[in-house]
Structure formats: C-alpha cells, structure tokens
Amino acid sequence: EVHLVESGGGLVQPGGSLRLSCAASGFTFNAFGLSWFRQAPGKGLEWVSTISRAGVTSYGDSAKGRFTITGDITKNTLYLQLSSLKPEDTAKYYCASAGTRGQGTQVVVSS
C-alpha cells in the first residue's frame, strides 16, 4: 500500500525558512515523479513542484527561486526547502506520487 507522510510544517516569520519532509513507503521511491502541492485557506489545490524519475525538477511560479525540491532515495524521503517565506505561502502542503497524496503539513507564515 502506498503511504506518504508529510512533516516539518509550523509557524515561521516572513522571510524565514522551513524544510518539509515526505516519507514514502509501499512503492519504489523513484519509480514515479514526486510532487508537492499546497492549499491555502479558502483556495483550491495549487501545484508547487515536481521532481521526475530522472531527477529533473520543475516549479510553479510561486515557488521559483525560493523553494527547492529534492529526494533521498536511501531514505525514501522527499523534501521541499522553503525560503524567503511570505504570508501568502501560508497553506497546507501535500506530497503526492503514485496516485496518492499524503495528509499534509501546515505552514503558517506570520509575524
């Protein structure tokens, strides 16, 4: 069974950083692309970033230049480094792969 568990969210001041993690199990980690999405209060799901099976990364406009997606195949873990955070980055962040999405981790950017 595919299982994704996000962690690392929290409260951070504007301009701060966080590293989100997504622990994967139940499938071969690099058999599929792995993605991050987010959902802000009252808004729809927004794609943030993807790392392909070949390790090619891509980012949504809101993430370019500030967020970095990486994966550690030895730990079956996907990461999203968030930097230069803004209040509008406040959202629940989800990882997704193999047709499954995790439960999410909440990020709040506020002074």
C-alpha positions, 0 to 999 in steps of 0.5 A: 500500500502506498503511504506518504507522510508529510512533516516539518510544517509550523509557524515561521516569520516572513522571510524565514525558512522551513524544510518539509519532509515526505516519507514514502513507503509501499512503492519504489521511491523513484519509480514515479515523479514526486510532487508537492502541492499546497492549499491555502485557506479558502483556495483550491489545490495549487501545484508547487513542484515536481521532481521526475524519475530522472531527477529533473525538477520543475516549479510553479511560479510561486515557488521559483527561486525560493523553494527547492525540491529534492529526494533521498532515495536511501531514505525514501524521503522527499523534501521541499526547502522553503525560503524567503517565506511570505504570508501568502505561502501560508497553506497546507502542503501535500506530497503526492506520487503514485496516485496518492497524496499524503495528509499534509503539513501546515505552514503558517507564515506570520509575524 
